[in-house]
Amino acid sequence: MMRAWILPMLFVLSGAVVATGLVLRGSTGAAVALPLVFLLLAGVNSPLIFPRSIGALEAQRRSAVDGRPVVFWRPGCMYCLRLRIRLGRSARQLHWVDIWRDADGAAAVRAANDGNETVPTVVVAGRPHVNPDPEWVRGQLSPGRFEDL
């Protein structure tokens, strides 16, 4: 759990240090604006922006029942963030697994990527897809796919 918050905490700490330096130099306007940028970066890289993660085994079980893709991700990954933002509200229909919080998820990603923890890895119908186009992922969520479930 703590590992997922390291990058956001570093952003907040860095923003505070930079703001302190700017205040000491007399640049109060920049000292207010710049920490907001660091705070935004912290929020975007925090686990808060992603739907609640579940364990890999539970995600695979749910996916087998409802046919929805499983997304393996980790905090701080810009490609994961890009996928999450481009999916918009559709992202809540996927099963998200944080590989930093779930050892089985990390193992599944390594198995699919020749030993590398390359994310996002999206598993659709048992087949892994590494860093797929967000539009393709959205297409896997088309309403017609889930009508009979």
C-alpha positions as MATLAB code, in Angstrom:
seq = 'MMRAWILPMLFVLSGAVVATGLVLRGSTGAAVALPLVFLLLAGVNSPLIFPRSIGALEAQRRSAVDGRPVVFWRPGCMYCLRLRIRLGRSARQLHWVDIWRDADGAAAVRAANDGNETVPTVVVAGRPHVNPDPEWVRGQLSPGRFEDL';
ca = [
       0.000    0.000    0.000;
       2.735    2.443    0.935;
       4.625    1.870   -2.321;
       1.696    3.234   -4.330;
       1.889    6.538   -2.447;
       5.662    7.107   -2.721;
       5.546    9.051   -6.005;
       2.613   11.285   -4.988;
       4.286   12.013   -1.647;
       7.520   12.931   -3.449;
       5.589   15.366   -5.647;
       3.989   17.028   -2.607;
       7.312   17.193   -0.757;
       9.084   18.609   -3.820;
       6.362   21.224   -4.230;
       6.745   22.254   -0.598;
      10.528   22.569   -0.933;
      10.255   24.613   -4.130;
       7.560   26.842   -2.593;
       9.715   27.467    0.474;
      12.621   28.477   -1.736;
      10.401   30.835   -3.719;
       9.012   32.445   -0.549;
      12.551   33.016    0.751;
      13.410   34.742   -2.550;
      10.307   36.916   -2.356;
       8.315   35.341   -5.202;
       5.050   34.783   -3.365;
       2.934   34.504   -6.536;
       5.042   31.680   -7.906;
       5.213   30.157   -4.406;
       1.437   29.746   -4.502;
       1.061   28.600   -8.139;
       3.903   26.098   -8.378;
       2.829   23.907   -5.433;
      -0.581   23.611   -7.071;
       1.114   22.086  -10.114;
       2.981   19.633   -7.873;
      -0.267   18.828   -6.057;
      -1.975   18.148   -9.384;
       0.877   15.827  -10.397;
       0.569   14.047   -7.052;
      -3.172   13.564   -7.520;
      -2.835   12.273  -11.065;
      -0.169    9.766  -10.018;
      -1.986    8.618   -6.898;
      -4.157    5.524   -6.611;
      -7.152    7.864   -6.178;
      -7.530    8.545   -9.921;
      -7.981    4.873  -10.766;
     -10.990    2.700   -9.989;
     -10.567    0.553   -6.885;
      -8.091   -2.231   -7.498;
      -8.884   -5.829   -6.739;
      -6.639   -8.877   -6.576;
      -5.594  -10.637   -9.756;
      -7.343  -13.872   -8.855;
     -10.595  -12.064   -8.081;
     -10.305  -10.009  -11.303;
      -9.752  -13.139  -13.369;
     -12.721  -14.839  -11.674;
     -14.981  -11.844  -12.354;
     -13.743  -11.569  -15.930;
     -14.581  -15.228  -16.523;
     -18.131  -14.532  -15.335;
     -18.846  -11.189  -17.038;
     -16.344  -11.237  -19.942;
     -14.947   -7.797  -19.119;
     -11.228   -7.101  -19.564;
      -8.715   -7.068  -16.724;
      -6.248   -4.160  -16.641;
      -2.944   -4.641  -14.852;
      -1.468   -1.244  -13.908;
       0.766    0.511  -11.386;
       0.792    4.031   -9.920;
       3.147    6.456  -11.633;
       2.873    4.777  -15.034;
       2.107    7.461  -17.604;
       0.791    4.887  -20.091;
      -1.642    3.591  -17.454;
      -2.706    7.157  -16.747;
      -3.224    7.795  -20.467;
      -5.394    4.670  -20.715;
      -7.401    5.633  -17.630;
      -8.039    9.207  -18.781;
      -8.900    8.274  -22.364;
     -11.349    5.612  -21.192;
     -13.221    8.140  -19.079;
     -16.271    6.675  -17.357;
     -15.842    3.425  -19.274;
     -12.852    2.654  -17.052;
     -15.206    1.675  -14.221;
     -16.432   -1.276  -16.298;
     -12.963   -2.861  -16.298;
     -11.366   -4.932  -13.560;
      -8.234   -3.056  -12.376;
      -5.307   -4.796  -10.685;
      -2.475   -2.739   -9.151;
       0.615   -4.912   -9.627;
       2.424   -3.084   -6.801;
      -0.279   -4.177   -4.367;
      -0.882   -7.678   -5.698;
       1.923  -10.220   -6.120;
      -0.286  -12.490   -8.250;
      -0.977   -9.559  -10.573;
       2.718   -8.795  -10.922;
       3.390  -12.464  -11.661;
       0.639  -12.530  -14.310;
       2.136   -9.471  -16.025;
       5.638  -10.966  -15.960;
       4.282  -14.212  -17.431;
       2.620  -12.294  -20.272;
       5.617  -10.040  -20.979;
       8.678  -12.304  -21.012;
       9.537  -11.536  -17.379;
       8.972   -7.779  -17.601;
       6.389   -5.845  -15.592;
       5.189   -3.861  -18.601;
       1.924   -2.063  -17.909;
      -0.763   -1.461  -18.809;
      -1.360   -5.050  -19.754;
      -4.991   -5.670  -20.647;
      -6.266   -9.236  -20.656;
      -9.272   -9.856  -22.898;
     -10.694  -13.375  -23.170;
      -7.516  -14.785  -21.630;
      -5.191  -13.051  -24.125;
      -2.835  -10.307  -22.885;
      -2.425   -7.057  -24.825;
       0.444   -4.787  -23.821;
      -0.229   -1.038  -23.846;
      -3.237   -1.286  -26.163;
      -4.892    1.694  -27.771;
      -7.577    3.093  -25.426;
     -10.123    3.097  -28.259;
      -9.519   -0.613  -28.819;
     -10.060   -1.260  -25.095;
     -13.273    0.773  -25.182;
     -14.388   -1.349  -28.137;
     -14.015   -4.432  -25.953;
     -16.694   -2.893  -23.720;
     -19.297   -2.475  -26.438;
     -22.845   -2.953  -25.112;
     -23.502   -5.892  -27.409;
     -20.760   -7.939  -25.776;
     -22.531   -8.022  -22.415;
     -26.192   -8.334  -23.401;
     -26.427  -12.054  -22.708;
     -24.554  -11.898  -19.380;
];
